[in-house]
């Protein structure tokens, strides 16, 4: 059994297209989307339509939940570029029809497969961060309530993760639409779609992290043509992926 797990698309249609084309080459039996499908990019409707057409289970992310909430004014928290991010999020939400919003409402809190538990932030909250620094005691609390699967897979952080614990592993595929890294003292978003492949070997899961580069020019052109606010800023934030990363890494 082969499972492809992806998420954090954030309205980036070129990235989603590249990720799904790469998945098709590896013929997964099941796909699971970890949510945050629409908010933040030039193609919120298109990405939602593509993910919906896959017919795969989709977890609800914090951005999916926020898309369904009433428009809110910015609440400053001293984050870099928070006004731009807020305005783009509001624009993304306004692009969806009510039928498409119903599709967002159909997303689920968690997905369980063969000894796998998939969620967005954590099984308890869509905005909880589970990463290399999460206290083991917190993870123990969550597992006592939500399950003892040998693999837990979350999204939200946009950072790939493989954390081996006592008898189980915590994974994060990274992000399809908004993987990032720090360059020259600032964070930039990379033209590289990230996802996970998991293969059931008859007793354990073999894990492969996939990284799929795609052309930067069409992405920037789509942003500039979209009519979204701060389009020039967003287009400039997208940069070529670093060539030092291999296309795949097994763990």
Secondary structure, DSSP 8 states (H G I E B T S, - for coil): -EEEEE---TT-HHHHHHHHHHHHHHT-SEEEE-S--STTSS-HHHHHHHHHHHT-EEB--HHHHHHHS----------TTHHHHHHHHHHHHHT--HHHHHHHHT-BS-EEETTEEE-SS-SS-TT---STTS-HHHHHHHHHHH---SEEEE-SS-S-EEEE-SS-EEEE---SS--EEEETTEEEEESEEEEEEEEE-SSSEEEEEEEEE--HHHHHHHHHHS--TTHHHHHHHEE---TTS-SEEE-
